[in-house]
Amino acid sequence: MDEKIKRTMDALAENRMKPYFAENSAKACEIVRELIADDKLITSGGSVTLTECGVADMLKNDFSCVYLDRSAGGDDRSAVEEIMRKAFVSDTFIASTNALTENGELYNVDGNGNRVSAMIFGPKQVIIIAGVNKIVKDLDEARVRVECTAAPKNTVRLERNTPCAKTGKCGHCHSDDRICCSYVTLAQQRTPDRIKVIIVNENLGY
């Protein structure tokens, strides 16, 4: 574990978020399985990271719990939104983060707002999985990361017609397809250890 990761984990603990270190994706899956061992209802936010590290597949194939997969709603928007709302009464909500600062802050920008709102309140437990590529020095770097990396790549993935999908950089647009609508920073938490952050020693997601 290098000094940047250790510094980030110490800062997370100081902010009352419980940090974990996983040397690889397989270890991250093991940690998640341990953390949800007694849970009955699991939900998640949209995340490339969860797919790449294998957590999404693990949850879909785990018959000991009920996993509400938002992708199961397909093109039925009302079905997808119903799954999103059930996150607020779930035992565990699992997601990634757009950026993780060395000061122990989670910085996220959302379109629908379901992911950030569930991080803030509702689920009994929140598990955040972040590759080392998500670690940045501070909130200023976090904003740059979203505008120049995360948002442009996600608009391409989601086939959104936005300027950043073409230029690779945020244009602070007013497009109907804009995915940057809610900006949320999670710092020191009121409920200790409700949020768990698993830092994976791999590059994952955007």
C-alpha positions, 0 to 999 in steps of 0.5 A: 500500500503506497502512502497516497492510499494510506493517507486517503484511508486515514482521512476516510476513517477520520471522516467516520467512513470505514476504509478497506483496502483490496489488492485486486477485484477478487479481494474486493468481492470477498469484502463485499460478500462479508459486509452483506452476509446478513442482508436481505435486500441489496440495491446499487447505483449505475456503475462501470466499476461494479461490472468491471470488478465482478461485484455486479455478477456476484450479486446477480448470482447470489441467491441468499439475498434479493438484489434489485438490479436496475438494468432488469427494468430494461427500457421501461422507465417506470420499472427502473424508477421503482427499483431506484426508489427501493434503494431507500429501504434497502439493507445495503446500497452499493455504488462507486464514486466519481472521485475520492480525495486524499482528504477522505471526501467522496465527490459525485455528480449525478443526473437522476440523483438517485445514486447520491441521494441513497449515499446520503440517506436511506439504506442502512449501509452504503458500500463504495468501491473505488479503483486507485484511479479515482483518488485525487488530491482535493476537491479541485482535482475532483471537479477536474476529474469529473469534467475531463474524464468521468462525465465525457466517458459516461455520456459516450457510454450512455449515448447522450448527445452532449458537447462533452461526448464529442470534445471530451471536456465539459462545456457546462452545457444546457443540453436536454441530455446533460448528466451533470445535474446534482453535485454532492460532496460527502465529508464527515458523517454523522453515523460512524461507519455507515459508509464503507469505502473499498479502495481496489489496487486496480484502475476501475471505471471512469 
